[in-house]
Amino acid sequence: MKNRITELFGIEYPVIQGGMVWCSGWRLAAAVSEAGGLGLLGAGSMHPETLLEHIRKMKEATRKPWGINLPLMYPEIDTLIDMIIAEGVKIVFTSAGSPKKYTARFNAAGIKVAHVVSSSKFAAKCEEAGVDAVVAEGFEAGGHNGREETTTMVLIPQVRRATTLPLIAAGGIASGEAMLAAEALGAEGVQCGTVFAMSRESSAADAFKDRCASLQEGDTMLCLKKLAPTRMIKNPLYDEIKTAEDNGADAEALRGILGKAASKRGIFEGDLDRGELEIGQVASAVKEIQTAAQIVERMMGEYADARKRILG
């Protein structure tokens, strides 16, 4: 496949692995890149020295294109940006903030920038900011979500009308059929989080992956809207949060229920009861823990079969 996304990033397939906290270390990112997609390190759960270690291991593990997902609200954002530029990283996916402040600096360093949005309004602002591509993420996605709660199928065509930038669809995509559907709506590539979070190379705990593989429809819900809307698996922690929210708990009370490092407890350490288990709705359709290479190969095969079936 060749389109604006593959040409922009120099990859074989327009499949991007989301840069997810506690899942997206160098092993996963390198495996996706080696398989022909674009692997991303998830900087959101890494201290600067940890990210530096993963950057250098990526350089040893693959010569294919790769990048970093960088939440712009990160406390030490300037330190990370200096490091990314100094280490010669070529691709950055930004999220959780406005790209306007940093995009020019990345571009001046020869870095390609994609920014994650949850609305067509923010997509238009990305074009004004000078980013190279937009990731439009529907609220089916796991983890932190946009407040608009717009689904992927509704969001993609509206973002397509709002910007001329290369467009990547995200949220609820774990198959080649979904990839073809996103293309029909105007996307030129897909970003997949959940299916790669559950992969063998993901740094998430095996207990977390196994729990995700057992999910049924409706086993994840969006909550924590007074903090940052977050999709997570229903578990005792979620039940406590929901009860508190139903009773009018404020943001401070919700932070008290979560405690410190709730997502690390759940995803990385595998505490299935008191951890924050962030995953997308599409987890209920993923029943097998595969390698990253198997996931990319399966998706591209499904895409080709679906395209042939529909177009003849």
MOFEN-V238847 format. One line per field, one symbol per residue. ss: DSSP state (H for helix, E for strand, - for the rest). phi: phi as a letter, one per 20 degrees, with the letter a starting at -180 (. if undefined). psi: psi as a letter, one per 30 degrees, with the letter a starting at -180 (. if undefined). A space follows every 10 residues. Layout:
ss=???
phi=???
psi=???
This chain:
ss=---HHHHHH- ----EEE--- -----HHHHH HHHH---EEE EEHHH--HHH HHHHHHHHHH H----EEEEE E-----HHHH HHHHHH---- EEEEE---HH H-HHHHHH-- -EEEEEE--H HHHHHHHHH- --EEEEE--- --EE------ -HHHHHHHHH HH---EEEEE -----HHHHH HHHH----EE EE-HHHH--- -----HHHHH HHH------E EEE------E EEE--HHHHH HHHHHH---- HHHHHHHH-- -HHHHHHH-- -------E-- HHHHH----- -HHHHHHHHH HHHHHHHHHH H-
phi=.cbfffffdm deceddegee fmcdefffgf ffffeoecec feffdcfgff fgffgfffff ebdefbbcec ffeggdgfff fgfgffemfd ccdeblqeff fdffffffem efcdceccbf fffffffffn febcdedfef femfcfffle fgfefgfffg febefgcdeb ondbbfffff ffffeoedac dddgfefeff egeffgffff fffefdgned beblfedbgc ebffbgfggf ffffffenge ffffffffme lfffgfeeem efedeeeeae gfgfeddced fgffffffff fffffffffe en
psi=kkaeeeeefh lekhjkkkik kgeiaeeeee eeefffajkk kjffgkleee eeeeeeeeee fkglklakkj kfgkeheeee eeeeeefgkf kkjllhlkfe efeeeeefgg kkkkkklglf efeeeeeefg lflkjjjlgf llbkllffhk lefeeefeee fflflkkkkl jgjgleeeee eeeffflglk kkdeeffgle fkglkeeeee eeffklkgfl lkahffdkkk klkkaeeeee eeeeefggkl eeeeeeeeak heeeeeeefg jfegljikll efeffjfkjl leeeeeeeee eeeeeeeeee f.
